[in-house]
Amino acid sequence: MKVKSDIARSNRRRGKRVQSKVSKLWDGQNTGILGGEDVAHRIFSIESKSRLKCVIEKWFNQAEANCPTGKIPLVHCHILGKKYDGDYIITRLHDFKGLINL
């Protein structure tokens, strides 16, 4: 059985690996884990996350299943009681990069 310190150490290592890969995918600078942004990009400030499971995947699978040919699947998530201009938009990396010509 893993103790909490082993789990935390494993999570930090995984986070570092993912953050390094994300910085390469975005052609950004991996700024480390000392606070602030994870990846510095010329136009984005990127916070990198890694999860074994995430409800976003289920939402996105539904968006893809219902997406007509030729369109880009997208999930629009609104938090009740918040302003709509602060909503979250989720799409695949390759689709997003294509939209903004990166």
N, CA, C and O atoms as CSV, one atom per row, in Angstrom:
chain,resi,resn,atom,element,x,y,z
A,1,MET,N,N,0.839,-1.186,0.000
A,1,MET,CA,C,0.000,0.000,0.000
A,1,MET,C,C,0.884,1.250,0.000
A,1,MET,O,O,1.820,1.364,0.791
A,2,LYS,N,N,0.574,2.170,-0.889
A,2,LYS,CA,C,1.352,3.413,-0.968
A,2,LYS,C,C,0.941,4.364,0.146
A,2,LYS,O,O,-0.238,4.490,0.475
A,3,VAL,N,N,1.927,5.021,0.711
A,3,VAL,CA,C,1.650,6.054,1.705
A,3,VAL,C,C,1.470,7.384,0.991
A,3,VAL,O,O,1.843,7.528,-0.173
A,4,LYS,N,N,0.904,8.347,1.687
A,4,LYS,CA,C,0.608,9.655,1.082
A,4,LYS,C,C,1.834,10.316,0.464
A,4,LYS,O,O,1.738,10.926,-0.600
A,5,SER,N,N,2.982,10.201,1.118
A,5,SER,CA,C,4.192,10.845,0.590
A,5,SER,C,C,4.619,10.214,-0.733
A,5,SER,O,O,5.093,10.918,-1.625
A,6,ASP,N,N,4.457,8.890,-0.873
A,6,ASP,CA,C,4.791,8.221,-2.140
A,6,ASP,C,C,3.845,8.655,-3.252
A,6,ASP,O,O,4.269,8.864,-4.388
A,7,ILE,N,N,2.577,8.789,-2.927
A,7,ILE,CA,C,1.583,9.223,-3.908
A,7,ILE,C,C,1.873,10.657,-4.346
A,7,ILE,O,O,1.817,10.972,-5.535
A,8,ALA,N,N,2.179,11.520,-3.386
A,8,ALA,CA,C,2.487,12.917,-3.702
A,8,ALA,C,C,3.729,13.006,-4.584
A,8,ALA,O,O,3.753,13.789,-5.533
A,9,ARG,N,N,4.749,12.223,-4.287
A,9,ARG,CA,C,5.984,12.219,-5.076
A,9,ARG,C,C,5.702,11.744,-6.502
A,9,ARG,O,O,6.186,12.330,-7.470
A,10,SER,N,N,4.924,10.692,-6.615
A,10,SER,CA,C,4.550,10.161,-7.927
A,10,SER,C,C,3.750,11.192,-8.728
A,10,SER,O,O,3.978,11.361,-9.925
A,11,ASN,N,N,2.823,11.873,-8.073
A,11,ASN,CA,C,2.019,12.908,-8.737
A,11,ASN,C,C,2.887,14.072,-9.220
A,11,ASN,O,O,2.669,14.596,-10.312
A,12,ARG,N,N,3.865,14.475,-8.416
A,12,ARG,CA,C,4.773,15.559,-8.824
A,12,ARG,C,C,5.596,15.157,-10.051
A,12,ARG,O,O,5.769,15.949,-10.978
A,13,ARG,N,N,6.098,13.925,-10.047
A,13,ARG,CA,C,6.873,13.442,-11.204
A,13,ARG,C,C,6.007,13.412,-12.459
A,13,ARG,O,O,6.432,13.857,-13.526
A,14,ARG,N,N,4.804,12.891,-12.326
A,14,ARG,CA,C,3.880,12.855,-13.463
A,14,ARG,C,C,3.584,14.269,-13.947
A,14,ARG,O,O,3.573,14.517,-15.153
A,15,GLY,N,N,3.346,15.191,-13.033
A,15,GLY,CA,C,3.068,16.578,-13.381
A,15,GLY,C,C,4.221,17.217,-14.131
A,15,GLY,O,O,4.001,17.953,-15.093
A,16,LYS,N,N,5.453,16.945,-13.700
A,16,LYS,CA,C,6.631,17.483,-14.377
A,16,LYS,C,C,6.745,16.937,-15.796
A,16,LYS,O,O,7.040,17.683,-16.730
A,17,ARG,N,N,6.509,15.627,-15.959
A,17,ARG,CA,C,6.575,15.016,-17.300
A,17,ARG,C,C,5.538,15.630,-18.235
A,17,ARG,O,O,5.849,15.995,-19.369
A,18,VAL,N,N,4.307,15.742,-17.750
A,18,VAL,CA,C,3.228,16.292,-18.567
A,18,VAL,C,C,3.510,17.755,-18.897
A,18,VAL,O,O,3.319,18.179,-20.036
A,19,GLN,N,N,3.956,18.516,-17.926
A,19,GLN,CA,C,4.260,19.932,-18.137
A,19,GLN,C,C,5.358,20.101,-19.187
A,19,GLN,O,O,5.282,21.001,-20.024
A,20,SER,N,N,6.364,19.253,-19.150
A,20,SER,CA,C,7.437,19.304,-20.140
A,20,SER,C,C,6.889,19.013,-21.540
A,20,SER,O,O,7.230,19.704,-22.500
A,21,LYS,N,N,6.049,18.000,-21.647
A,21,LYS,CA,C,5.455,17.650,-22.943
A,21,LYS,C,C,4.553,18.778,-23.448
A,21,LYS,O,O,4.582,19.114,-24.632
A,22,VAL,N,N,3.756,19.359,-22.555
A,22,VAL,CA,C,2.867,20.457,-22.931
A,22,VAL,C,C,3.675,21.646,-23.436
A,22,VAL,O,O,3.296,22.276,-24.423
A,23,SER,N,N,4.772,21.958,-22.778
A,23,SER,CA,C,5.590,23.098,-23.222
A,23,SER,C,C,6.143,22.854,-24.625
A,23,SER,O,O,6.239,23.789,-25.420
A,24,LYS,N,N,6.506,21.612,-24.940
A,24,LYS,CA,C,6.995,21.285,-26.285
A,24,LYS,C,C,5.873,21.361,-27.318
A,24,LYS,O,O,6.077,21.871,-28.420
A,25,LEU,N,N,4.688,20.855,-26.967
A,25,LEU,CA,C,3.546,20.892,-27.888
A,25,LEU,C,C,3.161,22.320,-28.267
A,25,LEU,O,O,2.720,22.576,-29.387
A,26,TRP,N,N,3.330,23.241,-27.326
A,26,TRP,CA,C,2.956,24.642,-27.551
A,26,TRP,C,C,4.144,25.511,-27.970
A,26,TRP,O,O,3.992,26.713,-28.183
A,27,ASP,N,N,5.318,24.906,-28.086
A,27,ASP,CA,C,6.543,25.658,-28.380
A,27,ASP,C,C,6.697,26.801,-27.361
A,27,ASP,O,O,6.993,27.945,-27.704
A,28,GLY,N,N,6.483,26.431,-26.110
A,28,GLY,CA,C,6.570,27.401,-25.018
A,28,GLY,C,C,7.745,27.078,-24.118
A,28,GLY,O,O,8.506,26.146,-24.377
A,29,GLN,N,N,7.883,27.850,-23.072
A,29,GLN,CA,C,8.969,27.655,-22.113
A,29,GLN,C,C,8.413,27.037,-20.843
A,29,GLN,O,O,7.511,27.594,-20.216
A,30,ASN,N,N,8.952,25.882,-20.463
A,30,ASN,CA,C,8.572,25.221,-19.227
A,30,ASN,C,C,9.158,26.023,-18.076
A,30,ASN,O,O,10.376,26.057,-17.903
A,31,THR,N,N,8.310,26.664,-17.293
A,31,THR,CA,C,8.798,27.554,-16.241
A,31,THR,C,C,8.897,26.875,-14.887
A,31,THR,O,O,9.210,27.532,-13.894
A,32,GLY,N,N,8.637,25.581,-14.823
A,32,GLY,CA,C,8.830,24.838,-13.589
A,32,GLY,C,C,7.617,24.832,-12.689
A,32,GLY,O,O,6.514,25.206,-13.085
A,33,ILE,N,N,7.854,24.398,-11.469
A,33,ILE,CA,C,6.763,24.219,-10.509
A,33,ILE,C,C,6.876,25.163,-9.323
A,33,ILE,O,O,6.358,24.873,-8.245
A,34,LEU,N,N,7.535,26.266,-9.512
A,34,LEU,CA,C,7.769,27.187,-8.399
A,34,LEU,C,C,6.678,28.237,-8.238
A,34,LEU,O,O,6.893,29.253,-7.575
A,35,GLY,N,N,5.546,28.015,-8.817
A,35,GLY,CA,C,4.464,28.994,-8.749
A,35,GLY,C,C,4.374,29.779,-10.033
A,35,GLY,O,O,5.306,29.762,-10.837
A,36,GLY,N,N,3.292,30.454,-10.236
A,36,GLY,CA,C,3.089,31.187,-11.473
A,36,GLY,C,C,2.666,30.247,-12.583
A,36,GLY,O,O,2.223,29.126,-12.334
A,37,GLU,N,N,2.807,30.719,-13.811
A,37,GLU,CA,C,2.371,29.910,-14.946
A,37,GLU,C,C,3.284,28.701,-15.131
A,37,GLU,O,O,4.476,28.754,-14.828
A,38,ASP,N,N,2.702,27.609,-15.636
A,38,ASP,CA,C,3.480,26.393,-15.873
A,38,ASP,C,C,4.278,26.498,-17.169
A,38,ASP,O,O,5.445,26.111,-17.235
A,39,VAL,N,N,3.616,27.035,-18.201
A,39,VAL,CA,C,4.250,27.157,-19.509
A,39,VAL,C,C,4.043,28.577,-20.019
A,39,VAL,O,O,2.914,29.056,-20.128
A,40,ALA,N,N,5.148,29.238,-20.327
A,40,ALA,CA,C,5.086,30.584,-20.898
A,40,ALA,C,C,5.059,30.452,-22.420
A,40,ALA,O,O,5.937,29.827,-23.014
A,41,HIS,N,N,4.061,31.036,-23.029
A,41,HIS,CA,C,3.870,30.999,-24.479
A,41,HIS,C,C,3.781,32.438,-24.958
A,41,HIS,O,O,3.497,33.337,-24.166
A,42,ARG,N,N,4.020,32.664,-26.232
A,42,ARG,CA,C,4.025,34.043,-26.722
A,42,ARG,C,C,2.684,34.746,-26.553
A,42,ARG,O,O,2.656,35.967,-26.398
A,43,ILE,N,N,1.555,34.004,-26.576
A,43,ILE,CA,C,0.258,34.664,-26.383
A,43,ILE,C,C,-0.596,34.038,-25.282
A,43,ILE,O,O,-1.621,34.607,-24.907
A,44,PHE,N,N,-0.192,32.869,-24.752
A,44,PHE,CA,C,-0.970,32.196,-23.715
A,44,PHE,C,C,-0.148,32.013,-22.444
A,44,PHE,O,O,1.076,31.890,-22.485
A,45,SER,N,N,-0.845,31.998,-21.328
A,45,SER,CA,C,-0.279,31.583,-20.058
A,45,SER,C,C,-0.921,30.231,-19.753
A,45,SER,O,O,-2.123,30.161,-19.497
A,46,ILE,N,N,-0.132,29.165,-19.778
A,46,ILE,CA,C,-0.687,27.810,-19.746
A,46,ILE,C,C,-0.500,27.165,-18.381
A,46,ILE,O,O,0.607,27.121,-17.845
A,47,GLU,N,N,-1.588,26.674,-17.837
A,47,GLU,CA,C,-1.596,25.866,-16.622
A,47,GLU,C,C,-1.781,24.420,-17.081
A,47,GLU,O,O,-2.785,24.093,-17.714
A,48,SER,N,N,-0.833,23.570,-16.769
A,48,SER,CA,C,-0.841,22.182,-17.211
A,48,SER,C,C,-1.426,21.287,-16.125
A,48,SER,O,O,-1.056,21.403,-14.957
A,49,LYS,N,N,-2.340,20.394,-16.506
A,49,LYS,CA,C,-2.949,19.452,-15.567
A,49,LYS,C,C,-2.912,18.056,-16.151
A,49,LYS,O,O,-2.982,17.884,-17.368
A,50,SER,N,N,-2.803,17.060,-15.291
A,50,SER,CA,C,-2.836,15.657,-15.702
A,50,SER,C,C,-3.753,14.915,-14.746
A,50,SER,O,O,-3.601,15.018,-13.529
A,51,ARG,N,N,-4.694,14.178,-15.283
A,51,ARG,CA,C,-5.641,13.422,-14.468
A,51,ARG,C,C,-5.825,12.032,-15.050
A,51,ARG,O,O,-5.753,11.849,-16.265
A,52,LEU,N,N,-6.061,11.055,-14.192
A,52,LEU,CA,C,-6.380,9.712,-14.667
A,52,LEU,C,C,-7.779,9.686,-15.275
A,52,LEU,O,O,-8.015,9.028,-16.288
A,53,LYS,N,N,-8.696,10.406,-14.648
A,53,LYS,CA,C,-10.067,10.503,-15.129
A,53,LYS,C,C,-10.528,11.942,-14.979
A,53,LYS,O,O,-10.098,12.655,-14.073
A,54,CYS,N,N,-11.406,12.355,-15.874
A,54,CYS,CA,C,-11.931,13.709,-15.805
A,54,CYS,C,C,-13.300,13.721,-16.483
A,54,CYS,O,O,-13.463,13.156,-17.564
A,55,VAL,N,N,-14.269,14.355,-15.859
A,55,VAL,CA,C,-15.617,14.404,-16.420
A,55,VAL,C,C,-15.635,15.088,-17.785
A,55,VAL,O,O,-16.534,14.842,-18.589
A,56,ILE,N,N,-14.657,15.938,-18.049
A,56,ILE,CA,C,-14.576,16.636,-19.338
A,56,ILE,C,C,-14.526,15.633,-20.489
A,56,ILE,O,O,-15.110,15.867,-21.548
A,57,GLU,N,N,-13.830,14.519,-20.280
A,57,GLU,CA,C,-13.733,13.505,-21.332
A,57,GLU,C,C,-15.113,12.969,-21.697
A,57,GLU,O,O,-15.410,12.782,-22.877
A,58,LYS,N,N,-15.939,12.725,-20.723
A,58,LYS,CA,C,-17.308,12.242,-20.976
A,58,LYS,C,C,-18.107,13.295,-21.745
A,58,LYS,O,O,-18.804,12.974,-22.708
A,59,TRP,N,N,-18.001,14.545,-21.317
A,59,TRP,CA,C,-18.708,15.624,-22.015
A,59,TRP,C,C,-18.251,15.718,-23.463
A,59,TRP,O,O,-19.063,15.864,-24.377
A,60,PHE,N,N,-16.923,15.630,-23.660
A,60,PHE,CA,C,-16.388,15.797,-25.006
A,60,PHE,C,C,-16.747,14.616,-25.898
A,60,PHE,O,O,-17.014,14.798,-27.085
A,61,ASN,N,N,-16.756,13.420,-25.345
A,61,ASN,CA,C,-17.180,12.259,-26.126
A,61,ASN,C,C,-18.603,12.443,-26.642
A,61,ASN,O,O,-18.903,12.066,-27.774
A,62,GLN,N,N,-19.478,13.018,-25.825
A,62,GLN,CA,C,-20.848,13.303,-26.246
A,62,GLN,C,C,-20.854,14.350,-27.362
A,62,GLN,O,O,-21.597,14.220,-28.335
A,63,ALA,N,N,-20.030,15.384,-27.221
A,63,ALA,CA,C,-19.951,16.421,-28.254
A,63,ALA,C,C,-19.461,15.830,-29.575
A,63,ALA,O,O,-19.984,16.170,-30.636
A,64,GLU,N,N,-18.470,14.955,-29.518
A,64,GLU,CA,C,-17.956,14.314,-30.739
A,64,GLU,C,C,-18.994,13.408,-31.370
A,64,GLU,O,O,-19.163,13.405,-32.589
A,65,ALA,N,N,-19.690,12.638,-30.547
A,65,ALA,CA,C,-20.701,11.715,-31.065
A,65,ALA,C,C,-21.830,12.465,-31.777
A,65,ALA,O,O,-22.401,11.955,-32.741
A,66,ASN,N,N,-22.147,13.650,-31.315
A,66,ASN,CA,C,-23.245,14.428,-31.887
A,66,ASN,C,C,-22.796,15.430,-32.946
A,66,ASN,O,O,-23.620,16.170,-33.483
A,67,CYS,N,N,-21.511,15.463,-33.248
A,67,CYS,CA,C,-20.955,16.465,-34.150
A,67,CYS,C,C,-21.104,16.041,-35.615
A,67,CYS,O,O,-20.593,14.993,-36.010
A,68,PRO,N,N,-21.798,16.846,-36.416
A,68,PRO,CA,C,-21.914,16.529,-37.845
A,68,PRO,C,C,-20.550,16.624,-38.541
A,68,PRO,O,O,-19.666,17.361,-38.105
A,69,THR,N,N,-20.403,15.878,-39.608
A,69,THR,CA,C,-19.178,15.909,-40.406
A,69,THR,C,C,-18.876,17.329,-40.875
A,69,THR,O,O,-19.766,18.056,-41.317
A,70,GLY,N,N,-17.612,17.705,-40.769
A,70,GLY,CA,C,-17.190,19.027,-41.225
A,70,GLY,C,C,-17.228,20.101,-40.158
A,70,GLY,O,O,-16.793,21.228,-40.398
A,71,LYS,N,N,-17.741,19.772,-38.987
A,71,LYS,CA,C,-17.771,20.743,-37.887
A,71,LYS,C,C,-16.770,20.339,-36.813
A,71,LYS,O,O,-16.299,19.202,-36.787
A,72,ILE,N,N,-16.453,21.270,-35.937
A,72,ILE,CA,C,-15.508,21.032,-34.845
A,72,ILE,C,C,-16.292,20.840,-33.553
A,72,ILE,O,O,-17.056,21.722,-33.163
A,73,PRO,N,N,-16.115,19.694,-32.877
A,73,PRO,CA,C,-16.809,19.497,-31.608
A,73,PRO,C,C,-16.265,20.440,-30.537
A,73,PRO,O,O,-15.062,20.696,-30.480
A,74,LEU,N,N,-17.148,20.950,-29.698
A,74,LEU,CA,C,-16.792,21.917,-28.673
A,74,LEU,C,C,-17.761,21.747,-27.507
A,74,LEU,O,O,-18.951,21.512,-27.714
A,75,VAL,N,N,-17.260,21.864,-26.301
A,75,VAL,CA,C,-18.089,21.842,-25.102
A,75,VAL,C,C,-18.074,23.244,-24.511
A,75,VAL,O,O,-17.009,23.823,-24.300
A,76,HIS,N,N,-19.248,23.785,-24.246
A,76,HIS,CA,C,-19.391,25.098,-23.604
A,76,HIS,C,C,-19.928,24.822,-22.203
A,76,HIS,O,O,-21.043,24.323,-22.052
A,77,CYS,N,N,-19.140,25.145,-21.178
A,77,CYS,CA,C,-19.529,24.874,-19.796
A,77,CYS,C,C,-19.809,26.184,-19.061
A,77,CYS,O,O,-18.934,27.038,-18.920
A,78,HIS,N,N,-21.033,26.315,-18.606
A,78,HIS,CA,C,-21.455,27.485,-17.839
A,78,HIS,C,C,-21.635,27.091,-16.371
A,78,HIS,O,O,-22.270,26.078,-16.079
A,79,ILE,N,N,-21.095,27.863,-15.467
A,79,ILE,CA,C,-21.253,27.644,-14.029
A,79,ILE,C,C,-22.440,28.482,-13.560
A,79,ILE,O,O,-22.463,29.701,-13.726
A,80,LEU,N,N,-23.411,27.813,-12.981
A,80,LEU,CA,C,-24.618,28.510,-12.522
A,80,LEU,C,C,-24.268,29.651,-11.567
A,80,LEU,O,O,-23.436,29.504,-10.672
A,81,GLY,N,N,-24.912,30.767,-11.778
A,81,GLY,CA,C,-24.701,31.928,-10.933
A,81,GLY,C,C,-23.543,32.812,-11.369
A,81,GLY,O,O,-23.306,33.865,-10.778
A,82,LYS,N,N,-22.828,32.393,-12.392
A,82,LYS,CA,C,-21.693,33.178,-12.898
A,82,LYS,C,C,-22.092,33.855,-14.210
A,82,LYS,O,O,-23.070,33.466,-14.849
A,83,LYS,N,N,-21.327,34.863,-14.598
A,83,LYS,CA,C,-21.588,35.550,-15.864
A,83,LYS,C,C,-21.155,34.659,-17.026
A,83,LYS,O,O,-20.166,33.931,-16.939
A,84,TYR,N,N,-21.911,34.734,-18.101
A,84,TYR,CA,C,-21.633,33.889,-19.259
A,84,TYR,C,C,-20.300,34.210,-19.923
A,84,TYR,O,O,-19.697,33.323,-20.527
A,85,ASP,N,N,-19.829,35.427,-19.834
A,85,ASP,CA,C,-18.555,35.740,-20.497
A,85,ASP,C,C,-17.363,35.094,-19.789
A,85,ASP,O,O,-16.241,35.161,-20.291
A,86,GLY,N,N,-17.586,34.482,-18.655
A,86,GLY,CA,C,-16.543,33.747,-17.951
A,86,GLY,C,C,-16.638,32.240,-18.137
A,86,GLY,O,O,-15.952,31.485,-17.449
A,87,ASP,N,N,-17.486,31.797,-19.066
A,87,ASP,CA,C,-17.681,30.367,-19.305
A,87,ASP,C,C,-16.424,29.711,-19.870
A,87,ASP,O,O,-15.498,30.386,-20.319
A,88,TYR,N,N,-16.417,28.400,-19.836
A,88,TYR,CA,C,-15.279,27.609,-20.298
A,88,TYR,C,C,-15.610,26.931,-21.614
A,88,TYR,O,O,-16.719,26.433,-21.809
A,89,ILE,N,N,-14.632,26.917,-22.519
A,89,ILE,CA,C,-14.771,26.280,-23.813
A,89,ILE,C,C,-13.731,25.170,-23.899
A,89,ILE,O,O,-12.553,25.386,-23.614
A,90,ILE,N,N,-14.176,23.984,-24.293
A,90,ILE,CA,C,-13.288,22.835,-24.369
A,90,ILE,C,C,-13.348,22.272,-25.781
A,90,ILE,O,O,-14.427,21.993,-26.305
A,91,THR,N,N,-12.186,22.108,-26.388
A,91,THR,CA,C,-12.077,21.463,-27.689
A,91,THR,C,C,-10.742,20.729,-27.740
A,91,THR,O,O,-9.935,20.861,-26.820
A,92,ARG,N,N,-10.501,19.978,-28.772
A,92,ARG,CA,C,-9.242,19.242,-28.913
A,92,ARG,C,C,-8.115,20.199,-29.312
A,92,ARG,O,O,-8.340,21.199,-29.993
A,93,LEU,N,N,-6.908,19.870,-28.875
A,93,LEU,CA,C,-5.744,20.700,-29.145
A,93,LEU,C,C,-5.542,20.935,-30.637
A,93,LEU,O,O,-5.317,22.071,-31.054
A,94,HIS,N,N,-5.618,19.880,-31.451
A,94,HIS,CA,C,-5.355,20.069,-32.882
A,94,HIS,C,C,-6.407,20.962,-33.540
A,94,HIS,O,O,-6.089,21.723,-34.454
A,95,ASP,N,N,-7.654,20.874,-33.082
A,95,ASP,CA,C,-8.699,21.755,-33.623
A,95,ASP,C,C,-8.454,23.197,-33.204
A,95,ASP,O,O,-8.578,24.113,-34.017
A,96,PHE,N,N,-8.105,23.400,-31.939
A,96,PHE,CA,C,-7.850,24.745,-31.436
A,96,PHE,C,C,-6.681,25.390,-32.161
A,96,PHE,O,O,-6.765,26.544,-32.582
A,97,LYS,N,N,-5.581,24.641,-32.309
A,97,LYS,CA,C,-4.417,25.183,-32.991
A,97,LYS,C,C,-4.751,25.542,-34.445
A,97,LYS,O,O,-4.254,26.536,-34.973
A,98,GLY,N,N,-5.582,24.740,-35.075
A,98,GLY,CA,C,-6.009,25.041,-36.438
A,98,GLY,C,C,-6.831,26.318,-36.521
A,98,GLY,O,O,-6.717,27.075,-37.486
A,99,LEU,N,N,-7.649,26.554,-35.523
A,99,LEU,CA,C,-8.493,27.743,-35.511
A,99,LEU,C,C,-7.694,29.027,-35.340
A,99,LEU,O,O,-8.046,30.069,-35.893
A,100,ILE,N,N,-6.607,28.941,-34.562
A,100,ILE,CA,C,-5.826,30.166,-34.308
A,100,ILE,C,C,-4.507,30.176,-35.088
A,100,ILE,O,O,-3.639,31.013,-34.842
A,101,ASN,N,N,-4.369,29.247,-36.017
A,101,ASN,CA,C,-3.196,29.169,-36.909
A,101,ASN,C,C,-1.871,29.050,-36.169
A,101,ASN,O,O,-0.923,29.779,-36.463
A,102,LEU,N,N,-1.804,28.144,-35.222
A,102,LEU,CA,C,-0.534,27.878,-34.505
A,102,LEU,C,C,0.143,26.661,-35.092
A,102,LEU,O,O,1.217,26.271,-34.634
